């Protein structure tokens, strides 16, 4: 049994204390364990070399007046002492317990446990080696990194603790976790799903709470997606783009897939393709989706089949900002005079910033080239209008230099 640095001083103290107690008990058995040779000194008999050295003695102090006045009585006392101490040949001396010079380590089990309230000496206090205390409270996980192997390994994986610590429950969760027991198996599972080593840091920064999930439940959710004919590559892509996907139950995932298939009246394959491209549809709120469906149908005037076509090409249209949608549609339809059926063919216009559409349309109008009717010459599609870089737009669409375009923008 190994002794810690804190136990060594207590152990030696226990040995000394118990040794003195035994010496006192042994002295009581033998009334005068030594023969006085001279006043002021005492004989100190020693045990054999195989036993521990046990020393005792006593001193007889007398003043000179007592020596002069009672010399005879003193001689009688000495003779009496000698007769008392020295046993006769017929007496059997009592056996002296044998002491092992090296205390066996098994005997350490009898050492009384250390009490935090028991006072210690200065020598013992100096020998105590204590780890730096953990801060009782902190606003940052950085103060705990030096004390936590779990946090140290998460940092090596690329986890951004400065983002995680913004969540009030994050520190309590991570500091309670053991890397080998609680984290390692989750990491191996994520790698098996398809998360690469260089992607683990970003994934765990967003969904550190996955460590609180039961591993079997995570496997069940992956098995459910596989049962719905999502390929391994599809599942990996969905988990990477929506880190919270596997934190939702099978019931929730099933309800979400059923909602989009029923609400949008899509086939099973188109529903699967939709959520693979935008897996946040399975994890986010359904309120923006429901609201945007009303906007397309009631405010913007699109038909149901037109809405189906647009969202299957640009799934983000289901979660886009309502104000942005209405502003872009108003400008494209009412200012640029582009009808619904052409907008449906190029729904990526809803995924563009409004100022970019305005700048390019005004520049083409200035040049006399703003022609968006496919039945007429010099037709310019919405796709080319919004998707090309400025240099290519100026060269191929506007038939002007980039310098001319920049000068025009300064006049706006």
C-alpha positions as CSV (number, residue, x, y, z in Angstrom):
1,X,0.0,0.0,0.0
2,X,1.6,3.3,-1.1
3,X,1.7,6.2,1.2
4,X,0.9,9.7,0.0
5,X,2.9,12.7,0.9
6,X,0.2,13.8,3.4
7,X,0.2,10.4,5.2
8,X,3.9,10.0,5.7
9,X,4.3,12.5,8.6
10,X,1.2,11.1,10.3
11,X,2.5,7.5,10.0
12,X,5.9,8.4,11.6
13,X,4.1,10.2,14.4
14,X,1.9,7.2,15.0
15,X,5.0,4.9,15.2
16,X,6.7,7.2,17.8
17,X,3.5,7.6,19.9
18,X,2.8,3.9,20.0
19,X,6.4,3.1,20.7
20,X,6.5,5.3,23.8
21,X,3.2,3.7,25.1
22,X,4.7,0.3,24.7
23,X,7.9,1.3,26.5
24,X,5.9,2.6,29.4
25,X,3.8,-0.6,29.7
26,X,7.0,-2.7,29.5
27,X,8.6,-0.6,32.2
28,X,5.6,-1.3,34.5
29,X,6.1,-5.1,34.1
30,X,9.7,-4.8,35.3
31,X,9.9,-2.7,38.4
32,X,13.5,-1.4,38.0
33,X,14.8,-2.4,34.7
34,X,18.3,-1.1,35.3
35,X,20.9,-1.2,38.1
36,X,22.0,2.2,39.4
37,X,25.8,2.5,39.1
38,X,26.4,6.1,40.0
39,X,24.2,8.9,41.2
40,X,23.1,11.1,38.3
41,X,23.4,8.4,35.7
42,X,21.3,5.3,34.9
43,X,22.2,2.1,33.3
44,X,20.4,1.6,29.9
45,X,20.3,-2.1,29.0
46,X,19.7,-2.8,25.3
47,X,17.9,-5.6,23.6
48,X,19.4,-7.8,20.9
49,X,20.2,-6.4,17.5
50,X,17.2,-8.3,16.1
51,X,14.9,-6.3,18.3
52,X,14.2,-2.6,18.3
53,X,16.2,-0.7,20.8
54,X,14.2,0.0,24.0
55,X,15.9,2.3,26.4
56,X,14.8,3.4,29.8
57,X,16.4,4.4,33.1
58,X,15.9,6.4,36.2
59,X,18.1,8.8,38.1
60,X,18.6,8.9,41.8
61,X,19.1,12.4,43.0
62,X,20.3,13.1,46.5
63,X,21.8,16.2,48.2
64,X,25.1,16.1,49.9
65,X,23.5,16.5,53.3
66,X,21.4,13.4,52.7
67,X,24.5,11.5,51.7
68,X,26.4,12.6,54.8
69,X,23.5,12.0,57.2
70,X,22.1,8.8,55.7
71,X,25.0,7.0,54.1
72,X,24.1,3.8,55.8
73,X,20.5,3.9,54.8
74,X,21.6,4.8,51.3
75,X,23.7,1.7,51.1
76,X,20.8,-0.4,52.3
77,X,18.6,1.2,49.6
78,X,21.1,0.3,46.9
79,X,21.3,-3.2,48.2
80,X,17.6,-3.4,48.3
81,X,17.4,-2.0,44.8
82,X,19.8,-4.6,43.6
83,X,18.0,-7.5,45.3
84,X,14.7,-6.2,43.8
85,X,15.9,-5.8,40.2
86,X,18.1,-8.9,39.8
87,X,16.0,-12.0,39.7
88,X,17.1,-15.2,41.3
89,X,18.3,-18.1,39.2
90,X,15.0,-20.0,39.9
91,X,12.8,-17.1,38.6
92,X,11.7,-17.2,35.0
93,X,12.0,-13.8,33.4
94,X,8.9,-12.6,31.6
95,X,9.1,-12.7,27.8
96,X,9.7,-9.4,26.1
97,X,7.6,-8.9,23.0
98,X,9.6,-9.1,19.7
99,X,9.5,-6.0,17.5
100,X,10.2,-6.2,13.8
101,X,12.7,-3.3,13.0
102,X,10.8,-2.7,9.7
103,X,7.1,-2.2,10.2
104,X,5.2,-4.2,7.6
105,X,3.0,-2.2,5.3
106,X,0.0,-4.3,6.2
107,X,0.1,-2.7,9.6
108,X,-0.7,0.6,8.0
109,X,-4.4,-0.5,7.8
110,X,-4.5,0.1,11.5
111,X,-3.4,3.7,11.2
112,X,-6.4,5.9,12.2
113,X,-7.9,7.9,9.4
114,X,-6.9,11.5,9.0
115,X,-9.5,14.0,10.2
116,X,-9.7,17.4,8.6
117,X,-10.3,18.9,12.1
118,X,-7.2,17.2,13.7
119,X,-4.4,19.8,14.4
120,X,-1.1,19.1,12.7
121,X,2.4,20.4,13.4
122,X,4.2,22.9,11.3
123,X,6.6,20.2,10.0
124,X,3.6,18.2,8.7
125,X,2.0,21.3,7.2
126,X,5.1,22.1,5.2
127,X,5.1,18.6,3.7
128,X,1.5,18.8,2.5
129,X,1.4,19.3,-1.3
130,X,-2.0,20.6,-2.4
131,X,-3.3,21.3,-5.9
132,X,-4.4,24.9,-6.7
133,X,-8.0,25.3,-5.6
134,X,-10.7,25.6,-8.2
135,X,-12.3,29.0,-8.4
136,X,-15.6,28.9,-6.5
137,X,-17.3,30.8,-9.3
138,X,-16.3,32.2,-12.7
139,X,-17.8,33.8,-15.8
140,X,-15.5,31.9,-18.1
141,X,-14.5,28.2,-18.7
142,X,-10.9,29.3,-19.2
143,X,-10.4,29.4,-15.4
144,X,-11.2,25.6,-15.3
145,X,-9.2,24.4,-18.2
146,X,-6.0,23.7,-16.2
147,X,-8.0,21.6,-13.7
148,X,-10.1,19.6,-16.2
149,X,-8.8,16.9,-18.5
150,X,-12.1,16.9,-20.3
151,X,-11.9,20.7,-21.2
152,X,-8.3,20.3,-22.3
153,X,-9.1,17.5,-24.7
154,X,-12.2,19.4,-26.1
155,X,-9.9,22.4,-26.8
156,X,-7.5,20.1,-28.7
157,X,-10.5,18.9,-30.8
158,X,-11.2,22.5,-31.8
159,X,-14.1,23.2,-29.5
160,X,-14.6,27.0,-28.9
161,X,-15.2,27.3,-25.2
162,X,-15.7,31.0,-25.4
163,X,-19.0,30.4,-27.4
164,X,-20.1,27.5,-25.2
165,X,-19.7,29.4,-21.9
166,X,-22.4,31.8,-23.0
167,X,-24.9,29.1,-22.2
168,X,-25.6,29.0,-18.4
169,X,-25.8,25.2,-18.3
170,X,-22.7,24.5,-20.3
171,X,-20.1,24.7,-17.6
172,X,-22.1,22.6,-15.2
173,X,-22.5,19.9,-17.8
174,X,-18.9,19.8,-19.2
175,X,-17.2,19.9,-15.8
176,X,-19.1,16.9,-14.5
177,X,-18.2,14.8,-17.5
178,X,-15.4,12.2,-17.6
179,X,-13.7,12.1,-21.0
180,X,-13.2,8.3,-21.1
181,X,-16.6,7.4,-19.8
182,X,-18.9,10.1,-21.1
183,X,-17.3,11.7,-24.2
184,X,-15.1,9.2,-26.0
185,X,-18.0,6.9,-27.1
186,X,-20.0,9.9,-28.4
187,X,-17.0,11.0,-30.5
188,X,-16.5,7.5,-32.0
189,X,-20.2,7.5,-32.8
190,X,-20.1,10.8,-34.6
191,X,-17.1,9.7,-36.6
192,X,-19.0,6.6,-37.6
193,X,-21.9,8.8,-38.7
194,X,-19.7,10.7,-41.0
195,X,-18.3,13.7,-39.0
196,X,-14.7,14.2,-39.9
197,X,-12.0,15.0,-37.4
198,X,-11.6,18.6,-38.5
199,X,-15.4,19.0,-38.3
200,X,-15.8,17.8,-34.7
201,X,-14.8,21.1,-33.1
202,X,-17.4,23.1,-35.0
203,X,-20.1,20.5,-34.4
204,X,-19.5,20.2,-30.6
205,X,-19.3,24.0,-30.2
206,X,-22.9,24.2,-31.5
207,X,-24.2,21.0,-29.9
208,X,-22.2,20.3,-26.8
209,X,-25.4,19.0,-25.2
210,X,-25.1,15.8,-27.3
211,X,-22.9,14.5,-24.4
212,X,-26.0,14.4,-22.2
213,X,-27.7,12.1,-24.7
214,X,-27.9,8.4,-24.3
215,X,-25.8,6.6,-26.9
216,X,-28.4,4.0,-27.7
217,X,-31.0,6.7,-28.4
218,X,-28.6,8.4,-30.9
219,X,-28.1,5.1,-32.7
220,X,-31.9,4.5,-32.8
221,X,-32.4,7.9,-34.5
222,X,-29.7,7.1,-37.1
223,X,-31.4,3.8,-37.7
224,X,-34.8,5.6,-38.2
225,X,-33.3,7.8,-40.9
226,X,-31.8,4.8,-42.6
227,X,-35.2,3.1,-42.6
228,X,-36.6,6.1,-44.5
229,X,-34.0,5.5,-47.3
230,X,-31.7,8.3,-46.3
231,X,-28.2,7.2,-47.5
232,X,-25.1,7.3,-45.2
233,X,-23.9,10.3,-47.2
234,X,-27.3,12.0,-46.8
235,X,-27.3,11.5,-43.0
236,X,-23.7,12.7,-42.7
237,X,-24.6,15.9,-44.6
238,X,-27.7,16.5,-42.6
239,X,-25.9,16.0,-39.2
240,X,-23.1,18.4,-40.3
241,X,-25.5,21.1,-41.5
242,X,-27.9,20.7,-38.6
243,X,-25.9,19.7,-35.5
244,X,-29.0,19.4,-33.3
245,X,-30.7,16.8,-35.6
246,X,-29.7,13.8,-33.6
247,X,-30.8,15.4,-30.4
248,X,-34.5,15.1,-31.4
249,X,-36.5,12.0,-30.8
250,X,-37.7,9.6,-33.5
251,X,-41.3,10.8,-33.0
252,X,-40.3,14.4,-33.7
253,X,-38.4,13.5,-36.8
254,X,-41.2,11.4,-38.1
255,X,-43.8,14.2,-37.4
256,X,-41.7,16.8,-39.2
257,X,-41.2,14.6,-42.3
258,X,-45.0,13.9,-42.4
259,X,-45.7,17.7,-42.0
260,X,-43.7,18.7,-45.1
261,X,-44.9,15.9,-47.2
262,X,-48.6,16.7,-46.3
263,X,-48.4,20.5,-46.2
264,X,-46.5,20.9,-49.5
265,X,-48.0,17.8,-51.1
266,X,-44.7,16.5,-52.1
267,X,-43.7,12.9,-53.0
268,X,-41.6,10.9,-50.6
269,X,-38.5,11.4,-52.7
270,X,-39.0,15.2,-53.0
271,X,-39.6,15.4,-49.3
272,X,-36.4,13.5,-48.6
273,X,-34.4,15.7,-51.1
274,X,-35.9,18.8,-49.5
275,X,-34.7,18.0,-45.9
276,X,-31.3,16.7,-47.1
277,X,-30.7,20.1,-48.7
278,X,-32.1,22.0,-45.7
279,X,-32.0,19.7,-42.6
280,X,-32.8,22.7,-40.4
281,X,-36.4,22.1,-41.4
282,X,-36.4,19.1,-39.1
283,X,-34.9,21.0,-36.1
284,X,-36.2,24.6,-36.4
285,X,-39.6,26.1,-35.6
286,X,-42.4,25.5,-37.9
287,X,-44.0,28.9,-37.4
288,X,-41.8,30.7,-40.1
289,X,-42.6,27.9,-42.5
290,X,-46.3,28.2,-42.0
291,X,-46.2,32.0,-42.2
292,X,-44.2,32.0,-45.5
293,X,-46.6,29.6,-47.1
294,X,-49.4,32.1,-46.4
295,X,-47.3,35.0,-47.7
296,X,-46.6,33.2,-51.0
297,X,-50.2,32.2,-51.5
298,X,-52.2,35.1,-50.1
299,X,-49.9,38.2,-50.3
300,X,-47.8,37.4,-53.3
301,X,-50.4,35.5,-55.3
302,X,-48.5,32.4,-56.3
303,X,-50.3,29.2,-57.0
304,X,-49.8,26.0,-55.0
305,X,-47.8,24.3,-57.8
306,X,-45.7,27.4,-58.3
307,X,-44.9,27.4,-54.6
308,X,-43.9,23.7,-54.8
309,X,-41.6,24.4,-57.7
310,X,-39.8,27.3,-56.0
311,X,-39.2,25.7,-52.7
312,X,-37.9,22.5,-54.2
313,X,-35.3,24.6,-56.1
314,X,-34.6,27.1,-53.2
315,X,-35.5,25.4,-49.9
316,X,-34.4,28.5,-48.0
317,X,-37.5,30.2,-49.2
318,X,-39.4,28.3,-46.5
319,X,-37.5,30.0,-43.7
320,X,-36.6,33.3,-45.3
321,X,-37.5,36.6,-43.6
322,X,-41.0,37.6,-44.5
323,X,-40.1,41.3,-44.9
324,X,-37.3,40.5,-47.3
325,X,-39.6,38.3,-49.4
326,X,-42.2,40.9,-49.8
327,X,-39.8,43.7,-50.6
328,X,-38.0,41.8,-53.3
329,X,-41.2,40.6,-54.9
330,X,-42.6,44.1,-54.9
331,X,-39.6,45.5,-56.6
332,X,-39.2,42.7,-59.2
333,X,-42.9,42.4,-60.0
334,X,-44.1,46.0,-59.7
335,X,-41.0,48.1,-60.6
336,X,-39.2,45.8,-63.1
337,X,-42.6,44.5,-64.4
338,X,-41.7,40.8,-64.3
339,X,-44.7,38.5,-64.1
340,X,-45.3,35.6,-61.7
341,X,-44.5,32.8,-64.2
342,X,-41.0,34.3,-65.0
343,X,-40.3,34.8,-61.3
344,X,-41.2,31.1,-60.7
345,X,-38.6,30.0,-63.2
346,X,-35.9,32.0,-61.4
347,X,-36.7,31.8,-57.6
348,X,-33.1,32.5,-56.7
349,X,-34.0,36.1,-56.9
350,X,-35.6,35.7,-53.4
351,X,-32.2,34.6,-52.2
352,X,-30.5,37.9,-53.3
353,X,-30.0,41.2,-51.5
354,X,-32.5,43.8,-52.6
355,X,-29.8,46.6,-53.1
356,X,-28.0,44.4,-55.6
357,X,-31.1,43.9,-57.7
358,X,-31.8,47.7,-57.6
359,X,-28.2,48.7,-58.5
360,X,-28.1,46.4,-61.6
361,X,-31.6,47.2,-62.8
362,X,-31.0,50.9,-62.5
363,X,-27.7,50.6,-64.4
364,X,-29.3,48.6,-67.2
365,X,-32.2,51.1,-67.4
366,X,-29.6,53.9,-67.7
367,X,-28.0,52.1,-70.6
368,X,-31.3,51.2,-72.1
369,X,-30.8,47.5,-71.8
370,X,-33.4,46.6,-69.1
371,X,-35.4,44.1,-71.1
372,X,-36.7,41.1,-69.2
373,X,-39.3,39.7,-71.6
374,X,-38.0,36.4,-73.1
375,X,-40.2,37.0,-76.2
376,X,-38.3,40.1,-77.2
377,X,-34.6,40.7,-78.4
378,X,-31.8,41.4,-75.9
379,X,-33.6,39.4,-73.2
380,X,-31.9,39.4,-69.8
381,X,-32.9,36.6,-67.4
382,X,-33.2,37.1,-63.7
383,X,-30.7,34.4,-63.1
384,X,-28.0,36.3,-65.0
385,X,-29.0,39.5,-63.4
386,X,-28.5,38.4,-59.8
387,X,-25.9,35.5,-60.0
388,X,-23.0,36.9,-62.0
389,X,-20.0,38.8,-60.5
390,X,-19.8,42.5,-61.3
391,X,-17.1,42.2,-63.9
392,X,-18.9,39.5,-65.9
393,X,-22.2,41.3,-65.5
394,X,-20.7,44.5,-66.9
395,X,-19.0,42.8,-69.8
396,X,-21.6,40.3,-70.9
397,X,-25.0,41.8,-69.8
398,X,-24.5,45.6,-69.6
399,X,-21.8,45.7,-72.4
400,X,-19.9,48.3,-70.3
401,X,-16.8,48.5,-68.2
402,X,-16.6,48.0,-64.5
403,X,-15.4,51.6,-64.1
404,X,-18.5,52.9,-65.8
405,X,-20.6,50.8,-63.4
406,X,-18.7,52.1,-60.3
407,X,-19.1,55.7,-61.5
408,X,-22.8,55.2,-61.9
409,X,-23.2,53.8,-58.4
410,X,-21.6,57.0,-57.0
411,X,-24.5,59.0,-58.5
412,X,-27.1,57.0,-56.7
